[in-house]
């Protein structure tokens, strides 16, 4: 009877799901640990698992985004006024703060996702004997 129970399709599906989640959690844990060790000051803005939709993602993009030429009424390039330069500097500072905040959020999410996937995958594999009777 035990041999027959291990070969039924619900058991195979649960084993597959449990192992996939567990291996994904191990991968996420290794990658998060790697990011902590090698990117101490600048944690990547890309999450360990899943796409990143945050913009901007790098400091260079802040300087490029707000570095545009100004033109006078005749279409000739001109230097920015003090107010325009002050506004540009403030926009760059705000952009840099957003990137730093995104780095912290990504770091916290990566840690929680790694732990959740490891415990969820392990829990499915360990407890399946209780709910597959």
N, C-alpha and C positions, 0 to 999 in steps of 0.2 A: 504493500500500500504506500509506503514511503517513497519508493522509486516512482510510482505512478504520480504522486503528488508533485514531485520535482519536475516532471515533464509536462505539466498542464500549461496552457497558454497564459493564464493570469500570472502564474509564477514567473514565466519567462519575461513577460512584459514588465513586471515590477523589478525583476533583476536588472533588466536593461536600463530602465529609468533610473534606478538607484545607482548603478555603476556610472552612467553618463553624468549624473549630477555630482557624484563623488569625485570623478576625474576632473570635471570642470572646476569644482571647488579647489582641488589640489593645484591645478594649473593657475587659478586666480591667486591662491596663497603664495605660490612660488613667484609669480610675476609681481605681486604687491611687495613681497620681501625684497626682490631685486630692485624695484623702484625706490624703496626706502634706503637701501645700501648705496646705490649708485647715483641717485638724484636727491641728495640730502636737502639742499637749499631750494631746488626748483623741481618739485614733484610734477610729473607730467600731467597735462590737463586732459589727456585722453584716458577714459576709464579702462580698467582692466578687462571688463567684459561689457560689450555693447558699444554702440556708436557714440561719438561726441558731437553734440549739436551746439556747443557753446562757441560764441564768437565775441571777441577775438580770442585766439588760443595762445599766442606768443607775444612777448614784449615788443618785438620788432614790428608787428602788425599795428601796434598803437602809434608808433612814430610814422609809419607809412600812411596810415589812415588819415591822420590829421596834418600831413605835410603836402599841402596843395598850393599851387601858385595863386597869387592875387593879381588881378588886372584892373587898370583904371578904365575910365569911360572910353578911351580910344583903343582899348584892347592891348595896351602895352603892359608888360609885367611891372609890378610895383612892390615896394617893401611893405610889410604889414605895419599897421599902427600899433602903438603900445597896448591899446585895448584889445586889438585882434590877437596880438602875441600873447597877452595875458590869458585870453579865452582859450587859445590853442594849448597853452601850457596846462591850464586847468582840465581841459578835455583829455590830454595825455595822462595826467595824474589819475583822473577818474578811471580811465581805461586800464591803467596799471593796477589800480586797486581791485577792479573787477577780475583781472587775471589772477591776482593773488588769492582772492576769495574763491574763485573757481578751483584753484589748486588745492585749497584746504577742503572744499566740499568733495572733490574727486578723491582725495586721500581717505577721508572718512568713509565715503561710499565704498571704496575698494576694500577697506578692512572689513566692513560689515557684510558685503557680498561674499567675500572669501569665506568668512566664518559660517555664514548662513548656508552656503552651498555644501561645505564639508559636513556640517552637522545634519543637514537635510538628507544628503546622499547616504551618509553613514546610518542615519536613523531609519531610513527606508529599508536598507539592507539588514539591519539588526532586528528590527521589529516585524518584518514580514512574516515571521513564523507565528506571531500572535494573531494576525488578522487573516491568514490563509489557512484556516483549519477546515 
